Amino acid sequence: MSAPVTVYGPAISPAVARVAACLLEKDVPFQLQPVDMSKGEHKSPSFLKLQPFGQVPAFKDHLTTVFESRAICRYICDQYSDRGNRTLLGREEDGAVGRAAIEQWIESEAQAFNPPSLAIAFQLTFAPLMGRATDMAVVEQNQAKLAKVLDVYEQRLAESQYFAGDEFTLADLVHMPNTEILASKTETAGLITERKNLSRWWDEISGRPSWKKVVELQSVPRPSKS
């Protein structure tokens, strides 16, 4: 019997990894449905019905389809609130104040952290896989932008164990895919390791069983297609 939840896209995609980590934290069974982007499958009419912008991931369960990884994660936390980690979006007793404490750092990730970190990740990891040359000027420009964001993060993590307080939440989870690339798959690890509090935070959350499983999924060779 197939899993009731399907995530469309390759595990190597940071956005797909973000959704997979959330599902694993919530203990929601799911299956990954491959999308061969090199063959343009993400632009096919059938996929565009799930994701009108032709990007991964797309998400489907027995109730609905959702696109955009952070929106998917919020949906998972709300729809499957009684499963797994029940405090990814805060404790019920903390109300709107607790939720806002988390949401502001999710937005910080999307607006401030993701653009430069993803640009670096693309140039240093994905461009070579696609047979493209790495543009080091783009890397350097975005390293400077990212450093300013990480300085703010360093200060925040000096004040609390996690971004939104003393518990791991979605505010931390959404940062994990790009941080994994920076810290483990490129020569930019110093951006993380040379900041004491950020390094402590990453050492702790990257050891979570859910994230270890995501890394395992990313290391599984993709099946070849004839």
Buried (B, 14 or more C-beta within 10 A) or exposed (E): EEEEBBBBBBBBBBBBBBBBBBBBBBEBEBEBBEBEBEEEBBEEEEBEEBBEEBBBBBBBBEEEBBBBBBEBBBBBBEBBEEBBBBBBBBEEEBEEEBBEBBBEBBEBBBEBBBBBBBBBBBBBBBBEEEEEEBEEEBBEBBBEBBEEBBEEBBEBBEEBBBBBBEBBBBBBBBBBBBBBBBBEEBEBBEBBBEBEBBBEBBEEBBEBEBBEBBBEBBEEEEEEEE
